Amino acid sequence: MTELLDILLNPAFWSATLRVATPLILGTLGVLLCERAGVLNLGIEGIMVAGAFTGWLTVYAGHGLWTGVLVAALTGAALGLLHALLTVGLALSQHVAGLGITLLATSLSYFAYRVSFPKVSTPPTIEPFAPMDWLPVPLLQDQTPLTLLALLLVPLLAWALMRTPLGLAVRMVGENPQAAEGQGLSVGALRTGAIVAGSALMGVAGSFLTLSAFNAFFFNMVNGRGWICVALVVFASWRPGKALLGALLFALFDALQLRLQQAGTGGIPYQVYLMLPYLLSILALVLVARRAAYPQALMKPYRKGER
């Protein structure tokens, strides 16, 4: 109990929590935007891998860090466009298309890495984003600009979805695409735009891992974070503010299990600590998801003119 209290009172613990939460915030916002428009995007895991790789490779090739972030976003947008073509244009299964995108993006990234560095045993490194130690907020001084970007995107996306005509249109095609079409809106264009924009955020989420959290690309570095983001959207009831809370909650559990392992297992297998954030997240998801009001047209293909 004393060890737990010491961990929770340590400012470094809360700094680590925010750092762990950053890719989850960005990825969850991306999934949320897609699902608000009525499309489930299970391609997030692969898109994050591709964003991590292309962003890192861009910087390794001699370009700037923000150029790497931009390339990662464009990579995510391109994969999102492919997902939109399959699910919106061809009205194929959103589950199958999303899993296909994940397998395609992951395999292409790993293949490109092997082709680019055929004889490298240790991943090459880059100079990542530096901490913003000039900020007056102590909690943010150990963070990088991508963390600040993620935090700023939460109220921005909430405002865009709830307070703008475009946000209303996106929510309408996710709730009642027939009514949206009746108002003269293009359901296909709105859903495609939301998927592309959401997938770009997923690509940026991946780039955080190689350009901020680490300074290299290695296999399995995304490590299921994409699937966590999909679950966090349900936990958040498709609201950006609650998505931030959910990402921070999972990150807190994850950072806590790392600290508990370092403090000593006390006879408890370390696998128990590894399971801790997932078990607690599942419990939170079960308690919240039963009351979640999901978009009514989510995962329902739409063809123009159908009723």
HELIX and SHEET records of a PDB file:
HELIX    1   1 THR A    2  LEU A    8  1                                   7    
HELIX    2   2 PRO A   11  ARG A   36  1                                  26    
HELIX    3   3 ILE A   44  TYR A   60  1                                  17    
HELIX    4   4 LEU A   65  ALA A   84  1                                  20    
HELIX    5   5 LEU A   85  GLY A   89  3                                   5    
HELIX    6   6 GLN A   94  SER A  116  1                                  23    
HELIX    7   7 PRO A  138  LEU A  140  5                                   3    
HELIX    8   8 PRO A  145  ARG A  163  1                                  19    
HELIX    9   9 PRO A  165  GLU A  175  1                                  11    
HELIX   10  10 PRO A  177  GLY A  182  1                                   6    
HELIX   11  11 VAL A  187  PHE A  208  1                                  22    
HELIX   12  12 LEU A  209  ALA A  213  3                                   5    
HELIX   13  13 ARG A  225  PHE A  235  1                                  11    
HELIX   14  14 PRO A  240  ALA A  263  1                                  24    
HELIX   15  15 TYR A  270  ALA A  289  1                                  20    
END                                                                             
